[in-house]
Amino acid sequence: MLRNLKAKLKVLLFWVMALVPLLFFLELASYVMGTNLVPTRIRGRLGCRTAEFHVEERHKAHLLQPKLVRSVATAESVGRAAEPELAMFNPVLGWDYPPDITYRDFSGILCHHGSMGERFTCTSFRTTGIATYGDSFTYCSQVPDEQTWQTFLAEKLGTNVLNFGVGGYGTDQALLKYEHQDRTLAKIVMLCILPENINRIVNIYRPFYQYDDPLALTKPLFIRDGSGFKVFPNPLNTVWDVAKLDDPIFMKRLGELDYWYRLDQELPPLRFPYILSLVQWRKTMLDQLALTAARVLPFRYEARYPWNLFEEAEPFAIMCHIVDMFVKTAISRGETPIIIIMAHKDYVQELMDYRVSRAAKLVSYMKRKQYMVIDLIQAMATMNPTRKELDEWYEGHATAAGNKITAKIIASNLKQTLAYWPKAGK
């Protein structure tokens, strides 16, 4: 009896000694995979971000606000609060640049604005042929007025190009800004879409998406109802409503409409035991492994980017609706609509490495609809730039060199496809 017990204990000890190193190895491997295969921008969201967290972060963000400086009138003289956040408050769009201001961006560059809030382009041609709408890559953050791609494009085409880009904008806000300008400003209108912008069209309070963004304001967004999509208006109707953002109950109600706030509550943990986390995060990790394989496999393999909202039905449907509305509105006004897929060095490098763009599904949709599209990511990748060249074109946003390339590609496309385009003035 005792001998049998000792034998069983020896067998048990053997399996324990064999399994413990195996489990340790599996746990270590799961940890390494989890910290390397889950995208940093998603991993950084872990740990339930509550409404109380966002209220606290909002107060911290005020210390990092960029400066808005009036070139003619002070903020108080036009009835706005002096704080930069409130100077940019817009009850319809969420935020916007007020008319006739000089704006100092986060890199210290002074940006001058005209009577419609548009950023100056340093040209003075007799005609204004193009108006552009989009985010900070349209606005051309981090370069002075004379180095925006709109200025370079105007010089190539011999006509003024209006810059209605706004930092932090989603494509939904860019569309609404265009629609609320109820008069024709140019014969050609461009809706400029950076692939990342799809993340913003499902966001209602900016810091729900980017926690530390100093622009702590709300925005409108499109939501689906029984007959299609409708605009859910900006939840803050007046500048005084900004105080509601200090109320956790109000923030929770906003969160019910926000993709990123809901995601924060639903993300599985990534912690010990990492073997269990590996099971919960398996789809993300498999997508990342497949993406890596696409770079080295000798045959063509269509990569799938983890957490690419163009692959999710609802965000993709919203983006398609926005594009459709832009084209429909432009045609009804007798304007020529063009969609620009904006580039960044990471997107160009991805396309060169994995042979597929993050925005490929949207580009395919627009081409099926026979919309005029200028895909800067594809155009730049075709140029086969080196990493050094990409770094010269982009430092966060596009540099002067990057904006020159952007203008060159757009001008070339316009001259090839639009027969009525005037000859370049210089």
ZAMARGU-4260 file (C-alpha; in steps of 0.2 Angstrom, whole numbers, plus 5000, padded with zeros to 4 digits):
<rodrens>
0) 5000/5000/5000 | 5014/5012/5005 | 5024/5007/4990 | 5010/5010/4978 | 5007/5027/4986
5) 5026/5032/4984 | 5025/5026/4966 | 5010/5037/4963 | 5018/5052/4971 | 5034/5049/4960
10) 5023/5049/4945 | 5014/5065/4951 | 5030/5074/4955 | 5037/5069/4937 | 5022/5077/4929
15) 5023/5092/4940 | 5041/5094/4936 | 5037/5092/4917 | 5022/5103/4916 | 5028/5118/4927
20) 5042/5123/4914 | 5030/5120/4900 | 5017/5131/4908 | 5030/5144/4912 | 5036/5144/4894
25) 5018/5145/4887 | 5014/5159/4899 | 5030/5168/4894 | 5026/5165/4875 | 5008/5172/4878
30) 5015/5187/4887 | 5027/5191/4872 | 5014/5188/4859 | 5001/5199/4869 | 5012/5213/4871
35) 5019/5213/4853 | 5004/5207/4842 | 4990/5218/4850 | 4992/5235/4843 | 4999/5248/4855
40) 4985/5260/4852 | 4973/5246/4857 | 4983/5239/4871 | 4984/5257/4878 | 4965/5257/4880
45) 4965/5243/4892 | 4958/5246/4910 | 4940/5252/4909 | 4940/5271/4906 | 4925/5277/4916
50) 4916/5293/4914 | 4924/5299/4930 | 4941/5296/4922 | 4937/5307/4907 | 4930/5321/4918
55) 4947/5321/4927 | 4957/5320/4911 | 4947/5335/4904 | 4953/5346/4918 | 4971/5341/4915
60) 4970/5344/4896 | 4966/5363/4899 | 4985/5365/4904 | 4990/5359/4887 | 4978/5370/4876
65) 4986/5377/4861 | 4985/5396/4859 | 4972/5406/4848 | 4977/5423/4845 | 4966/5436/4837
70) 4974/5446/4824 | 4961/5460/4824 | 4949/5458/4838 | 4951/5449/4855 | 4940/5434/4860
75) 4930/5444/4872 | 4926/5458/4859 | 4916/5445/4849 | 4907/5437/4863 | 4918/5422/4865
80) 4927/5415/4881 | 4945/5418/4880 | 4950/5400/4883 | 4957/5392/4867 | 4945/5378/4868
85) 4930/5389/4869 | 4936/5401/4856 | 4935/5386/4844 | 4918/5380/4850 | 4905/5379/4836
90) 4887/5373/4840 | 4885/5364/4824 | 4902/5357/4820 | 4909/5355/4837 | 4924/5366/4834
95) 4930/5377/4820 | 4942/5391/4817 | 4934/5408/4819 | 4936/5421/4805 | 4951/5432/4805
100) 4962/5424/4818 | 4980/5420/4819 | 4982/5402/4826 | 4998/5396/4834 | 4998/5377/4832
105) 5006/5364/4844 | 5023/5366/4835 | 5023/5385/4836 | 5019/5389/4818 | 5008/5404/4815
110) 4993/5400/4804 | 4983/5415/4797 | 4964/5414/4793 | 4952/5423/4782 | 4935/5430/4783
115) 4927/5413/4781 | 4939/5404/4794 | 4949/5397/4779 | 4968/5396/4781 | 4977/5408/4770
120) 4985/5402/4754 | 4999/5413/4748 | 4992/5417/4731 | 4982/5430/4723 | 4975/5424/4707
125) 4959/5431/4699 | 4950/5415/4700 | 4947/5403/4714 | 4945/5385/4707 | 4946/5373/4721
130) 4940/5372/4739 | 4947/5358/4751 | 4939/5350/4766 | 4947/5338/4779 | 4957/5337/4795
135) 4974/5343/4800 | 4982/5335/4785 | 4971/5346/4774 | 4974/5361/4785 | 4993/5357/4784
140) 4998/5358/4802 | 5017/5360/4806 | 5020/5371/4791 | 5018/5390/4788 | 5005/5396/4776
145) 5017/5397/4761 | 5021/5379/4763 | 5003/5371/4762 | 4999/5359/4748 | 4985/5371/4743
150) 4998/5385/4740 | 5009/5374/4730 | 4994/5367/4720 | 4987/5385/4717 | 5004/5390/4710
155) 5004/5374/4698 | 4986/5377/4692 | 4986/5396/4691 | 4970/5398/4702 | 4967/5400/4721
160) 4964/5385/4732 | 4954/5387/4748 | 4959/5378/4763 | 4945/5373/4775 | 4954/5359/4784
165) 4952/5359/4803 | 4963/5350/4815 | 4955/5335/4823 | 4940/5334/4811 | 4932/5318/4807
170) 4926/5316/4789 | 4908/5319/4795 | 4913/5336/4801 | 4922/5340/4785 | 4906/5336/4776
175) 4894/5346/4787 | 4906/5361/4786 | 4905/5360/4767 | 4886/5358/4767 | 4883/5373/4779
180) 4892/5384/4767 | 4877/5387/4757 | 4885/5396/4742 | 4897/5390/4729 | 4914/5395/4732
185) 4924/5385/4719 | 4921/5375/4704 | 4930/5360/4711 | 4927/5354/4729 | 4938/5341/4737
190) 4934/5330/4752 | 4951/5324/4759 | 4951/5308/4769 | 4966/5301/4779 | 4962/5283/4782
195) 4963/5286/4801 | 4948/5297/4800 | 4936/5282/4800 | 4940/5281/4818 | 4933/5298/4821
200) 4917/5297/4813 | 4911/5285/4826 | 4917/5296/4840 | 4906/5310/4848 | 4918/5316/4862
205) 4936/5318/4856 | 4945/5312/4871 | 4934/5296/4871 | 4945/5292/4856 | 4961/5300/4861
210) 4962/5302/4879 | 4975/5316/4881 | 4968/5327/4867 | 4968/5345/4873 | 4953/5349/4862
215) 4940/5342/4874 | 4924/5345/4865 | 4910/5335/4857 | 4905/5334/4839 | 4890/5328/4828
220) 4890/5311/4820 | 4879/5300/4809 | 4869/5287/4816 | 4857/5274/4808 | 4839/5275/4810
225) 4825/5265/4801 | 4827/5274/4784 | 4845/5275/4783 | 4857/5288/4792 | 4854/5304/4800
230) 4864/5317/4809 | 4865/5316/4828 | 4868/5335/4832 | 4882/5341/4843 | 4877/5338/4861
235) 4883/5355/4866 | 4871/5369/4859 | 4880/5384/4867 | 4897/5388/4874 | 4890/5388/4891
240) 4885/5369/4889 | 4903/5365/4889 | 4901/5364/4908 | 4891/5348/4906 | 4907/5339/4902
245) 4911/5340/4921 | 4896/5329/4924 | 4899/5310/4924 | 4881/5306/4921 | 4881/5317/4905
250) 4897/5309/4900 | 4890/5291/4902 | 4875/5296/4891 | 4888/5302/4878 | 4897/5286/4879
255) 4882/5276/4874 | 4884/5284/4857 | 4903/5282/4855 | 4912/5267/4848 | 4928/5270/4858
260) 4919/5273/4875 | 4909/5257/4872 | 4925/5247/4866 | 4934/5252/4882 | 4921/5244/4893
265) 4921/5228/4882 | 4940/5225/4879 | 4945/5209/4887 | 4960/5210/4899 | 4978/5207/4894
270) 4986/5201/4910 | 4991/5186/4920 | 4987/5172/4916 | 4992/5177/4899 | 4988/5160/4892
275) 4969/5165/4895 | 4972/5182/4887 | 4979/5173/4872 | 4963/5164/4869 | 4953/5180/4871
280) 4964/5191/4859 | 4966/5177/4847 | 4958/5186/4832 | 4969/5201/4834 | 4985/5191/4836
285) 4981/5180/4821 | 4977/5195/4810 | 4994/5203/4815 | 5003/5186/4812 | 4995/5185/4795
290) 5000/5203/4791 | 5018/5199/4795 | 5017/5184/4784 | 5010/5194/4770 | 5027/5204/4770
295) 5038/5188/4768 | 5028/5176/4758 | 5033/5174/4740 | 5016/5173/4733 | 5003/5187/4734
300) 4993/5187/4750 | 4980/5200/4754 | 4984/5207/4771 | 4971/5211/4784 | 4976/5225/4796
305) 4970/5222/4815 | 4957/5235/4821 | 4955/5242/4804 | 4937/5250/4805 | 4936/5249/4786
310) 4933/5231/4789 | 4919/5233/4801 | 4902/5235/4793 | 4894/5250/4803 | 4909/5262/4802
315) 4912/5257/4784 | 4894/5260/4780 | 4894/5277/4788 | 4910/5282/4778 | 4902/5277/4762
320) 4886/5287/4767 | 4897/5303/4770 | 4906/5301/4753 | 4889/5298/4744 | 4882/5314/4752
325) 4897/5324/4748 | 4896/5319/4730 | 4877/5322/4729 | 4878/5339/4737 | 4892/5345/4725
330) 4883/5339/4710 | 4867/5348/4715 | 4877/5364/4717 | 4885/5362/4699 | 4902/5358/4707
335) 4914/5344/4703 | 4917/5333/4718 | 4934/5324/4720 | 4939/5313/4735 | 4957/5313/4740
340) 4964/5299/4750 | 4977/5308/4760 | 4994/5300/4763 | 5006/5298/4778 | 5023/5289/4777
345) 5016/5274/4788 | 5002/5271/4775 | 5014/5272/4760 | 5026/5260/4769 | 5012/5248/4773
350) 5006/5248/4755 | 5024/5245/4749 | 5027/5231/4762 | 5010/5222/4762 | 5003/5226/4745
355) 4987/5232/4751 | 4981/5249/4758 | 4970/5251/4774 | 4958/5261/4764 | 4957/5249/4749
360) 4939/5244/4752 | 4933/5262/4752 | 4943/5266/4736 | 4935/5251/4728 | 4918/5257/4733
365) 4921/5274/4726 | 4928/5267/4710 | 4912/5256/4708 | 4902/5272/4710 | 4912/5280/4697
370) 4917/5294/4709 | 4933/5304/4705 | 4946/5298/4717 | 4965/5303/4719 | 4973/5291/4730
375) 4989/5299/4736 | 4994/5283/4746 | 4994/5273/4730 | 5003/5287/4720 | 5017/5289/4732
380) 5019/5270/4734 | 5021/5269/4715 | 5036/5281/4716 | 5044/5268/4727 | 5052/5281/4739
385) 5065/5275/4752 | 5062/5277/4771 | 5073/5292/4771 | 5063/5300/4757 | 5047/5296/4767
390) 5055/5304/4783 | 5059/5319/4773 | 5041/5321/4767 | 5033/5318/4784 | 5037/5323/4802
395) 5021/5319/4810 | 5011/5329/4797 | 5018/5333/4779 | 5033/5344/4778 | 5035/5357/4764
400) 5043/5343/4753 | 5028/5332/4757 | 5016/5345/4752 | 5025/5348/4736 | 5023/5330/4732
405) 5005/5330/4736 | 5002/5346/4725 | 5011/5338/4711 | 5001/5322/4711 | 4984/5331/4713
410) 4989/5344/4699 | 4994/5330/4687 | 4978/5320/4690 | 4967/5336/4687 | 4976/5340/4671
415) 4974/5323/4665 | 4956/5320/4669 | 4948/5338/4668 | 4949/5345/4651 | 4942/5362/4656
420) 4956/5365/4668 | 4965/5382/4665 | 4984/5382/4661 | 4996/5385/4675 | 4999/5403/4679
425) 5017/5400/4685
</rodrens>
